[in-house]
Each structure stands twice: as C-alpha cells, then as structure tokens.
C-alpha cells in the first residue's frame, strides 16, 4: 500500500522551529512514522504554468516517508487561498457568515488549484495507492482526481467544524462544492455534530439517501464518520519534562516571582475568542482584586492571513484591548497580560504549558483544538494545572473533566478562571488523570491507523462506475483543464 497524504501546508522537522497549526503538528509525526508521501504547497507560485513534473519543487525524505511540495500557478493562488478558502469557506465553517468576502473569480481559482493538484498527484497514482486529502482547501480535490481517472480509494478529513445547513446555505456555490465532496469514499469529521450536519445537508439539499452511516449517491456510497484527532500524549509529556531545563522556560519561571501563570496559545484568528478571553481576565481582576500581582496571563497569538482585511482589523483590535487592560491594572513591575505575536517550537511550548497553573482554551468555534490536549499532556502528574475549555471546541466532547465554559459569558468565564487558580491539588490531580486516560485511549497513532484501515476497506467497494464517471463530468464545469 502507498498512502498519499495531501494538505495545503506541509512541514519538515527542524530543531526549535515553530509548527504553525494543529494540522501540521499532527501530520508531521504520523507521516514520518507511517512511510506515507505527504504532498502540499511549497509556498511559492509561478507566473508561468508548470507542468505536472516540474511543478514539484522538491521531494525529500521525511522519516520513513517523504514530503513533496508543489509550486502553484500564480494566476489562481490568491483567489484560491485568500479568496474562496479563507474569505469564503473559513468564515462559513466557523459560522461567521457576516465575514464572507468571496467572488465568482475566487471560486473559479479554488477549483482551478484543486484541478492542478489533482494533475500533480497523478505522479503517485500507483496500483496500490490510497489518497487521504486534508481540510477545507481541497474539498473538491476528490472530484478532480476522479475526473482524471483515479479509481483508487480517496478519503477526506475535515479539521474544522462543519456548519449547520442554514449556515452553509450562505456560501456561494455550496451545492456544487458539497456535491463534489461526494466523490470521496470516506469523509471523517471531528465530532458527531459535524458529521450529522453534513448528512443533514446531503439529505435535504442534495436529496441523497442515507443508509446507515453512508450517503448513497448515483455513483455509490460515501461513508461518513466522527473520528476526532488525537496527539501522542506520552511523547508530549516527555517533551515537557525535558523542557524544564530550557533557558526560555527558566526565564519564564523566574519572571513570575512566585506568582501563577495562565496561558493561551492560538493563531490570531476571530474564531479563537481572544477578545472575550482578555475581557474575562480583566473582569476577574476587577472582582478578585487580591489576584493582582499574583497571576499573569501569557497569550501567544501567532499572526496569520495578514493580507485579509478582517485579520488586520482583528490584530489592531486585540493589541488595543491588551493595552487598555494593562493600563488599567498594570504596575511598574507587573504586567497583567504578556502578549506575544510570534511562534515557539513545541519543545519550548511544552515547558510553558507545564509552568502554567491554568490552560485557557476558549475558542468561539473550533474543530478540535490540539492545544487543549497538549496542555493536559504537558502537566506534572504530581502538581498538574487546570484546563479551562470552551464548550464549542471539539475537544470538549472528549475532555469532559476540564472546566467547560461558554466563552461568550464573560462574567462566568472570569469566575471560572478564578476557580481554576484556587482549585485544590486533589481535585486538580483527579481531573488531570481522567483527561490523560482519554488522551491515551484516543491517540494520534490510533486516529491515523483507524482512518487508513477504513479507507482500505473502500477497496472492496465499486469506487468507479459508468454512472460515477458521468457524474464527474457533470460537476459544475467551473474547473477547466489548467
């Protein structure tokens, strides 16, 4: 079996280099151990259209596997990435329809890049190949692979939430795009709710019939499943233990001067609820004034998608809010919020997590949120910290021993942070142990193996037929040959 893993971004292991995003952090160890070939964007574009062969800028070893990067055509990249993917799909998937800014040309470019990637993947179309496509950048890639003659099983995993039907209806070309997704043999989601939302759309908008957990289309079944992504908890725990001697971690501990630390680690994105989080911390200091100088919030917020207007506005809004709160509560030798707009390697982050008494993971909507799981895994079993977790993160379905919160209720969130800071050692250890059992039972290795096993089971299904081929030719003629 040759497993081809596809995502927009790929990473390579480099000592002390930050890893941007949960998808990359999860796929890196899984691919390097499994022997898969990981294909994605090189981050470069070409003004002239590269052929399938020269489009691969580099193929290199990645542990037992390999990573291959592709230069995308410049004419379509901006419309694909900044346009439809991140100004159309991303806001809809996170139920922010007010932020949709995608044009007809953006969708055309999105499908064009999916077509280009399909052509590039033909290089790996061996007789034993399985294709596993990741995330919202490539929802249409399965249909393009079918159009180009791929008969092997193709799976898709969505790392974001999948919205309710009435929300998805706001997306331009929603019917065409979701119809294209039914070319996949297997689609995995983070939660049962995400899976059920997709099934509801397929039934009521596309008028497809469900049989068990499969959507029955004219070309055969598309199996749907909830398969939440995990982490390697043991490896992350060991990383946190080693990180104790890192100079960055030692400096952080020294700077606290015996005080407690609350930590948040996120990309700078409107889905993460940073403004709500900061207002709650501000409110906590107002209602619990004895906590001033006794606790600090370290927020690491890595900028992303800075070319998109709403992200630039968000960065300005958050920076202004931090300044306002620090101006209200700060002292010459104490800052309530330490706000950093840069990334850190996981070998350092693990030590930061272990130092923090409270992990604050409060997104307004999130597919899973692996930071929550990493924070738990990093804790000292004898003196663990407390996870405060949004009920709207996928991780909340698994980590029920966390302190679950509604991030929109700022006063309740403020009280919960204070509760976490005051929690007894016995209760902290009990909650931590329950969450660690869940992490070990739903590991990254198990997630990866179970998905591939299910995808391999699709080999015995009729993945192509004359009716399927006809459907592939009919899917929106928007994506031409590029």
CORNOR-V537945 format. One record per backbone hydrogen bond with DSSP energy under -1.0 kcal/mol. CO is the residue of the C=O (numbers start at 1). NH is the residue of the N-H. Records with the same first field share a line. If there is no record, write none. Layout:
CO->NH / NH
This chain:
2->130
3->37
4->132
5->39
6->134
8->41
14->17
21->25
22->26
23->27
24->28
26->30
27->31
28->32
29->33
30->34
31->35
32->64
36->66
37->5
38->68
39->7
40->70
44->72
46->74
51->55
53->56
55->71
58->69
60->67
62->65
65->62
66->38
67->60
68->40
69->57
70->42
72->46
73->76 / 77
76->80
77->81
78->83
79->84
80->85
81->86
83->87
84->89
85->90
87->101
88->92
89->93
90->94
91->96
92->95
96->99
97->100
103->107
104->108
105->109
106->110
107->111
108->112
109->113
110->114
111->115
112->116
113->117
114->118
115->119
116->120
117->121
120->123
121->124
122->125
124->126
126->129
128->2
130->4
131->155
132->6
133->157
135->138
138->141
140->144
141->145
142->146
143->147
144->148
145->150
146->149
153->131
154->185 / 186
155->133
156->188
157->135
164->168
165->169
167->170
168->171
171->174
173->177
174->178
175->179
176->180
177->181
180->183
181->184
185->223
186->156
187->225
188->158
189->227
191->195
192->196
193->197
194->198
195->199
196->200
197->201
198->202
199->203
200->204
201->205 / 206
202->208
209->216
211->214
213->224
214->211
215->222
216->209
217->220
220->217
222->215
223->187
225->189
231->233 / 444
232->236
233->237
234->238
235->239
236->240
237->241
238->242
239->243
242->245
243->246
246->250
247->251
248->252
249->253
250->254
251->255
252->256
254->257
256->259
260->296
261->357 / 358
262->298
263->360
264->300
266->302
267->269
269->272
271->364 / 365
273->277
274->278
275->279
276->280
277->281
278->282
279->283
280->284
281->285
282->286
283->287
284->288
288->291
289->292
291->294 / 295
294->260
296->262
297->338
298->264
299->340
300->266
302->268
305->308
308->311 / 312
309->313
310->314
311->315
312->316
313->317
314->318
315->319
316->320
317->321
318->322
319->323
320->324
321->325
322->326
323->327
324->328
325->329
326->330
331->334
334->331
336->297
338->299
340->301
345->348 / 349
346->350
348->352
349->353
350->354
351->355
352->356
357->386
358->263
359->388
361->390
368->395
370->374
371->375
372->376
373->377
374->378
376->379
380->383
386->359
387->403
388->361
389->405
390->393
392->366
393->396
394->397
395->398 / 399
398->400
399->402
402->404
403->389
405->391
406->409
408->410
409->413
410->414
411->415
412->416
413->417
414->418
415->419
416->420
417->421
418->422
424->428
425->429
426->430
427->431
428->432
429->433
430->434
431->435
432->436
433->437
434->438
435->439
436->440
437->441
438->442
443->447
444->448
445->449
446->450
447->451
448->452
449->453
450->454
451->455
452->456
453->457
455->458
456->459
458->461
461->463
465->469
466->470
467->471
468->472
469->473
470->474
471->475
476->478
